[in-house]
Amino acid sequence: MKIRRLHAQAGFSIAEVMVATTVAMLLLFGALYGTGETFAVVREGDARIHTQVHARRILDRLLKDCRYASELEVIGDAETQWTLQITPGGTASPLTWTWTAASKELTLADNLDSETVIQGLNTFQLKTLTEWVDEEEVVTQVSVEWNLSVNAGSETGAATLNRTIDLGAATWVRSHVR
């Protein structure tokens, strides 16, 4: 009896190996592309969250300064510049909050120092209610509406996003509310 061996069927041909490799590469590149897209969405979400949290903290601080002010003077308009001069109760030094339309920055200054607290503040709408208290017209309520650009900070990468966030809040000035 003769044993016949089929050498032609012993392995894969080079064409079969190349087809299998091509299919595997396509699947790998598809998975990598999907992962990259996911990271881009996460980066944009992080930028929006970090911007919103920072802006909300600054807005809360501004309104808290107004709420507990013993004296409050508002100067300016929404087209060019707003300045809020706040005299806090107690022995704290006076504060000046300034927003300029040209620079789109909100700064906070006291007698010793000045600091930019928000950049990219596109619009700053400020409304006040006034009442006559002891024969003097005083600010009794402050309401603020902001539109600011999303800031892609160092935590989120260097991408510049053309997105904005709208925030708003209001407070009564306690020293003048009866």
Buried (B, 14 or more C-beta within 10 A) or exposed (E): EEEEEEEEEEEEEEEEEEEEEEEEEEEEEEEEEEEEEEEEEEBBEBBBEBBBEBBBEBBEBBBEBBBBBBBBEBEBEBEEBBBBBBBBEEEEEEBBBBBBBEEBBBBBBBEEEEEEBBEBBEBBEBEBEEBEBEEEEBBBBBBBBBBBBBBBEEEBBEEEBEBBBEBEBBBBBEBBEE
